[in-house]
Amino acid sequence: MAGLRLGLFELLATKPGRTIEEIRDHLRIPDHSARALLLSTTSLGYTNRNSRGTYRNSREVHRALIGPDRAQEIPRLEAFHFLMYQPFYHLVEALQQGTNVGLQCVPGTGSTLYDRLESSSENRRVFYDWMRSLKQKSVASEVVSALRHSRHMLDLGGGDGVNSIDLAQRLPGLKATLVDSADTCNLAARNVAEAGLSDRVAVHPGNFLEDPFPPGADAILLAHISNIYSDEINQALIKKGADALPKGGKLVIFSLISNDDQTGPWYAGFMSLYFQVLATGIGNVYPPSRYETWFANANFSSLTMHTKRQGIFIGTK
């Protein structure tokens, strides 16, 4: 992150083969700082030093930070740097107390990271850029197929509107109502307007956990929402969805999942800690078996699961 923010990688992309002295002068940092930075980046494989003592970006860092993967990798780096680095100092306390102690590092009010994003436009930008980088280029085909005959979808916690926009573009017969906080709905409404979909994608400010759902929907989408909340809240939310849907209606969830034997993958472990220490203090990355239980307890007539890339769960009322 230091190399990125100081302009090291951009310099070596446009002017490869620079010496320590040239890099030092361009970055306007002391000589010993330049040597420490380059020793670190080279030892980690971010930069390469040849026998003449000049430096170039490694192929991997060029692809990730300068080239085609830039739109994915830089938002992830920014999320770690601006949102997670300081809160994770409080990980032990968060685990001991069972709550998101690391939230104290984030300015604003409210008991979750999502509440406090409303207080900082920069943190909100970093967060939604990160979320966008984690998503596939488009909603999975399994979700599109499940919603092909739906008329009105509720996108609960729909954020900046990326999923509602994508689904509306791919399913001309679908209308969507996105439910989220007031500030987030304003962001989503701007994105919807830019996509030319304001006549088919509406926004509804509110708390979908506490408020009644907007009426008339025959489909509900929960995209990367279940990881945020506890087992009990997820069970209640899925039951609330079942109660709101007509017979034959669809409740579609996609989210990160862990293995049923709780042995991995590694990102499930990391993200579970993120939900514990910072996001809400109660979230987790759940195995597919938990989703089966939630849908069964909510009396859905059938459940289809796809669990290869991410967890996709399609319940039919």
PyMOL commands that set and color helices and strands:
alter all, ss='L'
color gray80, all
select helices_A, chain A and resi 2-6+8-14+20-27+31-43+59-66+70-84+87-97+101-105+113-119+121-134+141-146+162-170+182-194+226-228+231-244+266-279+288-297
alter helices_A, ss='H'
color red, helices_A
select strands_A, chain A and resi 47-49+55-57+152-156+175-180+201-205+219-223+250-255+302-306+311-316
alter strands_A, ss='S'
color yellow, strands_A
deselect
rebuild
show_as cartoon
